[in-house]
Amino acid sequence: MKKTSWAAIALVAVAVSWGGAFVLMKDAIQAQPFYDFLAIRFTIATAVMILVKPSVLKAFDGPMIKHGIYLGVLLALGYITQTIGLELSTAAITGFITGLYVVLTPIFGWLIFRKKAGKRLIIGVLLATIALALISINGVSFEVGQLWVVLCAFLFAAHIVGLSIWSPGKDVYALTVMQLAVVGAVSWIGAFANDGGYQAPADFSGWFAVLFCAVFATAVAFLVQTWAQSLMDASRVAILLTSEVVWAALIAVLVGQEVLGFKTIVGGAIMIAAMLIVEWPSKEALPVQPRLLD
């Protein structure tokens, strides 16, 4: 089997791990405050990344630390709002709406860099808007939990645009470690700000969720993406990772965590279509940084 085929299989495994992370987190944050979950998750992920490559610490300099903090705060706010939304909504719906960031990213690029908005982007925005309405609007009301996830999508999109501004010329691995450390630090502040301070996972299932999300859905996912992008076109990588939202919904249903309504299924399918239309390879496709999102 060709290396590119192995890379594709590995990327699908990353997407599955991200989908599974939504389901595991949904149960875990019922027993452990979400700030505490995020704090220990990203602390472990940072430690794993440093253990894999200890020399990364030598790459930290003034600009790296400054820009890593900026990006890390955006990423932290994205994860915090996403986790609040997950706590108030379902794994499948959280996954579908989080995927909105794929459509929002080029919109931010258009607003900031004045890049021309192509037909695919316009179609993607229209489809994503329809999908969001189908998934989120219940009668005449909009679910509060889903509003948090929409905010998360905006923050993730801003984070990716920030990467395009501040990451060129920097050590990608070191910048990633810095961002993960900042997410952990922001989460620890939230954890200790709560009454009673930090609460560790209560049982084996809680620790399993933390370790799975930290090691496989964060550290290993980044390493696999970095390797895969050395063998495959960045747009193909992005398309394979788009399947994350499908896996989140499928796993949630398979484990009996939720039952998807017809409107949610149709909205989810339209959201996936919007993501694929925006990310499909084109002559203008540029290399992208490995994602830290799930």
ABEGO torsion letter per residue (X at the ends): XBAAAAAAAAAAAAAAAAAAAAAAAAAAAAABBAAAAAAAAAAAAAAAAAAABAAAAAABBAAAAAAAAAAAAAAAAAAAAAAAAAAABBAAAAAAAAAAAAAAAAAAAAAAAGBBBBAAAAAAAAAAAAAAAAAABBEABBBAAAAAAAAAAAAAAAAAAAAAAAABGBBAAAAAAAAAAAAAAAAAAAAAABBGEBBBBABAAAAAAAAAAAAAAAAAAAAAAAAAAAABBAAAAAAAAAAAAAAAAAAAAAAGABBBBAAAAAAAAAAAAAAAAAABBBAABBBBBBBABX
